[in-house]
Amino acid sequence: MGNVIVNGVDLHYWTVGEGPDIVMLHGLGGNLAIWHMHVVPLLRERYRLTTFDMRGHGRSGMPPTGYTTRDIEEDVVGLVKELRIEKGHLAGHSMGADVS
């Protein structure tokens, strides 16, 4: 568990597992916990999984503006850079798939 400041927003994330990286994006109105109920337990032995609360969701900051898919895309890019993920995959659900 951790937090990083990306594009002026405090983003809350979890990284678990070992192996190739997958960054997972939840849907509108959700948070990172959605992945941890079923998907993360199935994949954590083969992949390093990073889940995060998108801006305005869960334990991440809630700025007054900046909620387009482009804004969130820039958050993902910043998060990946901060966490030094050089190569990986994106998995998204609902709005997270739009961002992916």
Residue pairs with C-beta under 8 A, 6 or more apart in sequence:
1 12
1 13
1 14
2 12
2 13
2 14
2 15
3 10
3 11
3 12
3 13
3 59
4 10
4 11
4 13
4 78
4 79
4 82
4 83
5 11
6 75
6 78
6 79
6 82
7 66
7 71
7 74
7 75
7 78
8 63
9 55
9 60
9 61
9 63
9 66
9 75
10 60
10 61
11 52
11 53
11 54
11 55
11 60
11 61
11 75
11 79
12 32
12 52
12 53
12 58
12 59
12 60
13 32
13 50
13 51
13 52
13 53
13 79
13 83
14 32
14 36
14 50
14 51
14 52
15 48
15 49
15 50
15 83
16 40
16 44
16 48
16 49
17 40
17 43
17 44
17 45
17 46
17 47
17 48
17 49
18 44
18 45
18 46
18 47
18 48
19 45
19 46
19 47
19 48
20 47
20 48
20 87
20 88
20 89
21 47
21 48
21 49
21 50
21 85
21 87
21 88
21 89
22 43
22 47
22 48
22 49
22 50
22 88
22 89
22 90
22 91
23 50
23 51
23 52
23 76
23 79
23 80
23 85
23 88
23 89
23 90
23 91
24 32
24 35
24 39
24 49
24 50
24 51
24 90
24 91
24 92
24 93
24 96
25 52
25 54
25 72
25 76
25 90
25 91
25 92
25 93
25 95
25 96
25 97
25 99
25 100
26 32
26 34
26 35
26 51
26 53
26 54
26 57
26 93
26 94
26 95
26 96
27 34
27 92
27 93
27 94
27 95
27 96
27 97
28 94
28 95
29 57
30 57
30 93
30 94
31 53
31 57
31 58
31 59
32 51
32 52
32 53
32 58
33 58
34 93
35 49
35 51
36 51
40 49
40 51
43 49
50 79
50 83
50 85
52 60
52 79
53 59
53 60
54 60
54 72
54 75
54 95
54 96
54 99
55 61
55 62
55 63
55 66
55 67
55 71
55 72
55 75
56 62
56 63
56 67
69 95
69 98
69 99
72 95
72 99
73 99
76 90
76 99
80 88
90 100
91 100
92 98
92 99
92 100
